Each structure stands twice: as structure tokens, then as C-alpha cells.
Amino acid sequence: MGRHGRTAIFFFGAIVLFFFLGGSAGAGLKITYRLKWLINMSTVGDILADGMGFFKQAGLDVEIKAGGPERDAIRELELGYADFGAASADQVILASAKGAPVVVVAQLFQANPLQWIYFKDAVRLDSPSDLKGKRIGVTFGKNDEIIMRTLLARAGITEDQVALESVRLDYTPFYKRQVDLWPVYANTQAVEIGRRLTQAGERIGFFDPGDYGVRFVANSVVTSQRLLAENPELVRRFITALMQGWRAALDPANTETAISQVRRYDPDTAVDLLRAQLEATRRLIRPEGGAPVGRIDLPAWEQTEQIMLACGQIAKPVKVAARLRSMVGE
């Protein structure tokens, strides 16, 4: 091959590399990751994957976008607005029932953070059967309603034996004891509200569905079937870097780094409260028995699907196991 031929091949290879790295020398491949909710301590591992340079080391330039009620990560995957997203199991199953080409590549929360807070001087809860006659806050149409209805059904409690009250962002009905149980997330709202009430001299308790065998899967990482099929190596690189971030979040040596990184997005939450939220988050993320961070709990996914079938959320099984493609440890 002549000198001009070798020069042309080198030039062509340089162009390919240039575009693969995102269009500028030293830049990473641009990726968009849509979260399920706002950036807070529940997303600490995602933030550390970026802030501690794990994405960059993987050759990725990841834009982490906050979620919210108007943001649907799965829908954005379908439209091509995001490459990866965070979604709960009910979102995945509902989307699958509608034919959305979504796959789960890692499971972040090993335990669902959803619990119900109550005043111990007014309510005694030793088992789900004690829910009879209670006024219970639920967010109609969301997974806390599904979980509570499952608990009631398992306890043999009919809907006319409880009062399900519509929940809003205003906690006043609970503070005024107009509602007996109020849904909170164990690693964020529960920490803040629990501390406030305890400091005011109140005795509070938390009703955890997981204690009674309801394993309804929370946030997991999703991508499109197309991206996984066409570029599995990219998916593997992203998940590897993301799990590095979550493992770092679990390490006590990184506590102060984790807090400072989250404060960039959540400056109004006090440091001592963030520290308590981080400890609570670690308990929800850490798998049992030494399993890798991000492992997919197949029985919990299958139970979630069965719960949604029983509650009429889906008309027929979606065979959710077929949507699970763990990239953890790959």
C-alpha cells in the first residue's frame, strides 16, 4: 500500500474516532440519563458516577436530567430523547403491556422505600389486620395505592372497612390527625418528618409493606431494546460506571463526598439531615448476601406483576422476566 493510501486510511479512522467520542477531541460519547424524580439523596449513586469521574473514565459524557411528574423516562426512550432512564417496576410493566420496547438492565433499590408513618399514641399496628377501621392516605393511581390495596386484600379487609384518603404534597391532614397513616419514602421524607415530630415529643412508627411480604420493586435502570441490541458494549460501559457510583455511595469513606455532591442540587436540606438520608438510602440499595449492587431480584419483579394483575392494573400477564437483562457484573 502506498503512502497516500495509508494516509487516507489514517485520516478516515481519525474522523470515525472523532465522531464516536462526541465530536471533539477528548470528549466522551454523549449520553442522556433521565431520572424518575428530582435529584436528591435517592439519586446519590447516579450523582457520584458523574461527580467522581466514573462516567468520564468509561469514555462517556453523561447528562443527568432530573425527573418529575411531567417527565416519563420510558416515553423519552421511545422518542429518542434519552438513552437510559430510571423507572419503577409498575411503570415498566404498564409500558410493556402497551408494547413499549423497554428493558431493565439494573435494579437500584433492593427494598421499596415506600412506607406509611403514623402516631403511636393513636394507632397500633402489629399486623396488616390492624389496618381495619383506619384512615389511610394514598396517592390514587400511583403505586402506593396498589401496595395498600394488596395489603388490605391479603388481610381480608374490604374497602368499606377502611377510609382511603387522597394524598397531596400538603402534610397538614396527617399533622392534624385527620388521617391515621400517611405515605412517605423511608430515605427522604420519613427522615425529615420523623425527626421533626420526634423533636416535638411525638412517638411515631412506620408501617413497612416489606415486613409483610409485599415486595413491589422500586427504581431500576431502563433502556430501549434497540440500544441494547445495537450497542450492548455501550450499555455495559454505562451500567458499569453507574454501579461504580452506587458502590461508592455505599462506602462510608465517601460519606462527605456524597453529601457535598448531592448538596449541589439540594442546597436547602441541612447537612445532618442529608447524612441521615444517606444512611437510610444505603440500607435500601445494599443487596443481601453479598450480591452485586444493582442485581435484579426476579421473584420480586414477578410478584409485582402478579400484584398489578390482581389489582386490574394490567389486563393480562406481560411476562416481565423477558424484560429483565441484567448488565451488572458483565
N, C-alpha and C positions, 0 to 999 in steps of 0.2 A: 504493500500500500504506500502511495506516495505521501510526501509531506503535506500537500494540500488536503488529501483525503483524511489524514489523521487530524489535521486542524479542524476540518468541518465536523468530524465526529465529536471532538472535544467541545467545540462550540455548541453543538446540539445538546450534548449532555449537560452542559452548564445551564442552558436555557431550561431544560426539564427540571433540574435541581432547583433553579431559581423559583419557578412557579410552585413546585412541591413544597418549598419552605415558606410559601405565603407571599412571594413577590418581592422580597427584599433580603439582602444579604444578612444572615444571622437571625432572621425572624423565624418563628415557629409556624407550623401549619395552623391556620386559623380555625378554631372550633368554637361553637356556641353551646353552652350548657344552661338550660332553663331550669331553675329551681321550682319547687312546688309552692313555696311560701316566701316570706320576707327573709332577708339574711339576718340570722340571729344565732344563738348557741346551738340550735338544732342543725345548723349547716357548718359547724366548726371544721369538720374534716374537709369539706369542699373548699373552704377558705384557706386552710393550711396547705392544701395541694397546690394552690396558686401562690400564696404568700411565702411558703418555704421553698419554692422553686422546683417542685416535683414535676409540674406540667412542662416547664421550660426544659428540664433535663430530658424529658421524653420527646423533645422536639415539637411541643405543642404550644400554641398561643391561644389560651382558652379565655373566652369572655363568659364570665358567670353572671347570669341575669336573674334578678330577684323574681319570684313568682307572686301569686296573689289571686284573689277571686276572679279577676278578669284574664288570668293567664292560665292556659292549659298546655302543659308541656307535650302531651301526646299529640294534640292538634297541631302544635308547632312543628313536631317531627314530620307529620303528614304533609304540611305545607312547605317544608324545606326551610323553615325559619330557625330551626335548632337541629343540632346533630345528636345531642344527648339531653335527657331531662330527668327530673325526679318526679315520681308519681307513686301514689299509694295503690295497694292491690285492687281496691274496688274500682279505681279509675282504669287500671289495666284491664280488668275483667269486663267492665262496661264497654270499653273501647273495642275489645276483642269480640264481644257479642255483636258489635256493629261492623265488624270486618276490618278494623284498623290493623295495619301491618306492623304491630309493635312487639318488641321482645324485651325481656328483662335480663340484664347482664350482671346485676349485683343487687343484693338486698342490704340496705344500710341499717335500718332498725331491726334488731333481732326480737325486740319486745315492743308492742304498740305503746306509745306514750299516753294514750287516752285513758283518763281515769275520771272519777267523779269525787268532788270534795263535799264534805258535809260537816255539820257541827255535832260533836259527840254528845253534847248535853241534850240535843233534841232528837237525834237519830241513833239507833243501834243497828248495826249491820254485821251479823255474824255469818250470813249466807244470802244468796240471791232471794230466797223466800221472804226475807225481811224487807224486800222492796215493796211488798204489798201495802197499799194504802199511802204510799209516798208520792210527793210531788217532785217529779224528776225533770230536770232541764235537758233538752235535746235540741240539736240543730236539724230541723226537719229537712230530709233529702240528703243528709250527709252521713258519713259512716258511724258517727256516734249514735244516731237513731237506729241504724241497723244492728249495732252491737247491743244496745239496750233492749231492743225488741227480742234479740236472740236470748239474752239473759232471762228476760221475763218468760219467754216461751219454755225455756228449759226448767224454770222454776214452777211452771204450771200456773202462772199468773196471767189473767186475761186483761185486755186493755181497759175494761171498765173497773178494774181493781186498782189502777194507778191513775195519776194525772200527769200526762206528758205536757210539759210547758215549753213553749218556743224560746230558744236562747238567742240573745243578741250580744253585742260586744259590751253592753252595759251590765255590770255585775250587781247592780242595785237590788234586784229581786232576791238574790241569794243573801246579800248582806242584811237585808230586812227580814230574812227568813220567810219570805213568801214562797220560796222553792226549797225543798229539802236537800236535793243533790244537784250539783252544777258541774258540767263537763269542763275539764281542764287538761292541759298537757303536762305530764309529770315533770318534764325537764325545763319548762319555761314558766307558764302561768302558775302552776301549782307551787313552784318555789317562791315566786314573788308574793302571791296571795297568802300562801301558808305562813310565810314569815311575818307578813303584816298582821294577820289575825292572831298568831301566837304571841307576838309582841304586845297585842292589845288584851292578852289574857284569855283568849278563846282556846278551847280544846277542839281540834279538828281531826278528821280522819279522811282517808282516801279509799275509795272503792275501786279495786283494780280487776277488770274482767279477766285478765290473765290468771288470776288466782283461782278462777272457777272454770278454767279450761277453754276459754274463748280466745283463740289465737288468730286475730284478724290482722293481717300483715299491713304494716305502715309503709313509709317511704322506701322506694327502691330506685335503681338507676335503669332507665329505659333508653332504647334507641330503635331505629327502624330496621325491619328485616332486610331492606335493600342495602343499607350501610354495612350491616353485619356480613351479608353475603358478598358484597363487592370489595370490602376492605376490612377483613377481620383483624389484620395487623394493627390498623388504626384504633379499632375498638379495644384491642388488647392493651395498646400503649396508654390509651386514656384511662381505662379501668385500673391498670397497674399504678399509674401516677395518682389517681384518685384514692385508691386504697392506701397508698403511702401516706397521704394526707390524713386519712382516718386513723391509721395506726399511730401516727404522730400525735393526734388528738387524744388517744388513749394513754399515752406515755406521760406520767406525772412530771417528768423532766421538762416537758413542753408546756406546762400549765400557764406560765406567764406569757409565753409567746402566743398561745391560743387565745388568751383573754385580750391581749393587745391587738391581735388581728381582727377579732370579732368587734372590738370597740370602734374600729374604723367605720363600720357600718351601723353599729348600735351604740352610739355615744351616750345615750340618755340612761342606759342601765348601769347602775353602780357596780364597781369592780367586785365588791364582796358578793353581790348577787350573781354576777357572771360566773364567779368561781363556784358557787353552789350549783348553778345551772350546768356548768361543765361536768361536775361530778355526777349529777343526775343523768346527763346525756351519756356519759361513759357507761353507766350501768345498762342503758338501753341498747347500746351499739355492740358491746363486747359479747361475742358468741360464747356459748357454754362449751366446756370440754376441750378447750384449746383449738377449736375450729378457726379457720382463717376469717379475718374481718371481711365482711361483705358476702359471706356464704349465703346461699339461697336455701331457705327452710321449706322444702317441698310439702311436707304434711300440713304446715300452716297455710300455704297457698291453697292447697286442696280443700282445707276446712273453710277458708274464706269464700271460695267458690260455692261450697255447699250452703253456707250461711246466706249468701246472696240469692241462691236458688230458692231456699226455704222462705225468704222474705219477699220473693217476687221481684227482685231487682233485675234478674235476667230470666228469660223465658225457658231457656234450655242450657245444658252444660256447654261450656266453651273449651273444655279440656285444657285448662290453664297450664298444665305441666308442659304442653307443647310450646308455650310461650317463654319458657324459662331456659336461658342459655348462659349459664354461669361462665364468666371470664375471669373469675377470681382464682388466682394460683396458676393461670395458664402461662 
